[in-house]
Amino acid sequence: MTREQLLARYRELVLDRLPARARAERWVVTSDHCFGRIVLDHAVGARWYDVLDRRRSPAFTQLDDTGLATAVALAERIDDEGDPLLRELDRQSLAWRGKPAKGR
């Protein structure tokens, strides 16, 4: 995929498809910004804002091509595997922030 295609796919998945599925299927996370947090954190292996400039929006455009491809692949994996995978990824993302995992 070209960079433009990766950016478009990221937007499609993280901003639209995953939140819509999450609301319909009652996943642990339903907001697009939470999907962004989870995917970006795992793409960079830490709190995304410790690696990327949180003042430059949207943050995902700051990823290099490899990081962007990683983020898209992870979002596609979430789309394939659903809530069980999302719960694991969310738990790690929250741990990087020193926050407890969500109940439920």
Backbone hydrogen bonds, N-H to C=O, Kabsch-Sander energy under -0.5 kcal/mol:
donor,donor_aa,acceptor,acceptor_aa,energy
6,L,2,T,-2.4
7,L,3,R,-2.7
8,A,4,E,-2.2
9,R,5,Q,-2.5
10,Y,6,L,-2.7
11,R,7,L,-2.4
12,E,8,A,-2.5
13,L,9,R,-2.6
14,V,10,Y,-2.9
15,L,10,Y,-0.6
15,L,11,R,-1.8
16,D,11,R,-0.7
16,D,12,E,-0.8
17,R,12,E,-3.1
18,L,13,L,-2.8
20,A,16,D,-2.2
21,R,17,R,-2.6
22,A,18,L,-2.8
23,R,19,P,-2.3
24,A,20,A,-2.2
25,E,21,R,-2.9
26,R,22,A,-0.8
27,W,22,A,-2.1
34,C,31,S,-0.5
35,F,31,S,-2.0
36,G,32,D,-2.6
37,R,33,H,-2.2
38,I,34,C,-2.5
39,V,35,F,-2.8
40,L,36,G,-2.7
41,D,37,R,-2.6
42,H,38,I,-2.1
43,A,39,V,-1.9
44,V,40,L,-1.9
45,G,41,D,-1.7
46,A,41,D,-1.6
50,D,47,R,-2.4
51,V,47,R,-0.5
51,V,48,W,-1.5
52,L,48,W,-3.4
54,R,52,L,-0.8
56,R,53,D,-1.4
57,S,55,R,-0.7
61,T,58,P,-1.3
62,Q,59,A,-2.2
63,L,60,F,-1.1
68,L,64,D,-2.8
69,A,65,D,-2.3
70,T,66,T,-2.2
71,A,67,G,-2.4
72,V,68,L,-2.5
73,A,69,A,-2.5
74,L,70,T,-2.2
75,A,71,A,-2.4
76,E,72,V,-2.5
77,R,73,A,-2.0
78,I,74,L,-2.5
79,D,75,A,-2.2
80,D,76,E,-2.0
81,E,77,R,-3.1
82,G,78,I,-2.9
86,L,82,G,-2.1
87,R,83,D,-2.8
88,E,84,P,-1.4
89,L,85,L,-2.5
90,D,86,L,-2.9
91,R,87,R,-2.3
92,Q,88,E,-1.9
93,S,89,L,-2.4
94,L,90,D,-2.9
95,A,91,R,-2.0
96,W,92,Q,-2.3
97,R,93,S,-0.7
97,R,94,L,-0.7
98,G,95,A,-1.6
99,K,94,L,-2.8
